C-alpha cells in the first residue's frame, strides 16, 4: 500500500520538535505533523497534545518529490468527533456571548461605535496630557 494524498493512516509519534511532530507510518516511512495541524485550537506547546509513543490517526496532506510527507491530525478527525472548546464559567463572558448572539446588526453597530468613541476619547485624553496639550497641568 503506497501512501497517497487524502488517505487516513494510523501512526506512532517518534519525535517532537518545537514546530511539529514526526510520525512513523506503515511500511516504515516517516511524516511530519506541523504544529498548526495538531488541533483545531491554537497550540502553544505541542507537548500538551502529543507525547513520543502516542498512536495517532493522521491524514496525508501532501507527498513531496524528495519524499517528505505532510500530515494532519486535526483533518483526520471527522467534524462530529472534534471536541468543543471548553466553556468558560465566567458569568460576564457568558452574558456577553448571549447578548452578542441576540443583537441585530444595528444594535451591534451602535455598540461598536459607542465603544470606539469611548476608546478614542480616552486615548486622546491620555496623549494630550503627555504632550502638554489642552488642560494639562504644568508646574
C-alpha angles and dihedrals in degrees: 000000000000122000110256131186110262097025121126117225140175115241143169124238106240101170142011127208132174090262101044149312132282114227125196110222130198114289089035099279120138130218136183127241105202114223090248090059097053100083141000091246129063111286113208096168117026090200089072089064106031140031131190108272096030116139110228138177112232137183119221107238100176143349115210125212090247090058100259112144121206115208137186129202096183093054091048090064117085116240093250092052094054108111117236119241111265112261119242111235091212105125094210092055091049091050092048091049092049092045093050092050094052097046121098122225096268092052091049091048093049091049091048093050092048092049090046093051091048091052093046094050091048091049091048092051092051096047095045092053091051092050094046092248129152114340096000117148117247127189 
